[in-house]
Amino acid sequence: MPPYSSQIVTGYDIIPITPGAANFSEGPCRALWVEGFGTVDITTLGADGKDTDRDGVPIENGGLFPVQCIKVRAITGITSVWAIY
């Protein structure tokens, strides 16, 4: 999938994510599926084309989090995170 995809189509795969320092091996995901309440620290593609760290992003109900990102660095209070491709 090319960066900055604006297509609204279904994903072709969903992969469980272990938070950490490494970029996703499959490249940028279309969105995240998050279970639980809490916060995530993610790295997005960035509007200017540069990787951008976003810390403490609130997740209130879990579910679909429609942001393309390349890494989940940390979670707090979240049960699990899945990358949608």
N, C-alpha and C positions, 0 to 999 in steps of 0.2 A: 504494500500500500504506500503510495507516495505521501510525503509530508503534507500537512494542511489539507487533507481530504475534506471536501464539503459535501460528499455524497451521503445521502441518507438511505442506507441499505442495511439489511441484516448482516450480522457478523457471520464469519465462516468457522470460527473456533473460539473457545473460551479456555483460558489457561490459569491455573492457580498461581498466585504470586507470593513469594517469600520476600518481605521487605528487606532492603539492603542497599549497598552502594553501587551494585552493578546495573547497567542498563538492561532492559528486557532483551533477551537473546533473539526474539522474533522481530525486533524493531518497535516503532511506535504503535501503540494500540489505538483502536477507535474510541474506546470508552472503558470504564471500570465497572464491575459489579461489586458492591461493597455490602457486607453483612454487619449490622450492629450500629451503635451510636458512638461517636467519638471524633477523632481527627486523623487526617492523613498528611504526611509530608511527601509531596510528589515533585517530579521534575517534568515540566511541560515542554513542548516544542518552542514555545515563546512566539509572540506576535512578530518579533523582529527577526525570526529565524535562528535565534540563539537560545540554547537550553536555558530554562528559567526555573529556579527553585521556588516552590510555593509551600510554605510551612504552616501547619495548623489549620488546614482546610477543613471546615466543619462538615461532618456527616451526621444528619439528624435522624433519618429513618432508614438508612441503608438503601439498597437498590441501585438503579442505574445512575452512574456519575459520568455524564457525557463530555469528557474532556480527553483529548488525545494527550498521552504522556509517554515518556520513555522509561520512567522508573518510579517505584514507590520506595522511598527511603525509610520511612518509619510509619507506624500506626499506633494510636492510643485509643483503647476502648473498642476497637474494631475486632470482630471475630475472624473474618477472612476477606481477602481481596482477590478478585479474578480479573484478568485482562481480556477484553473482547477484541477479537481481530476480524 
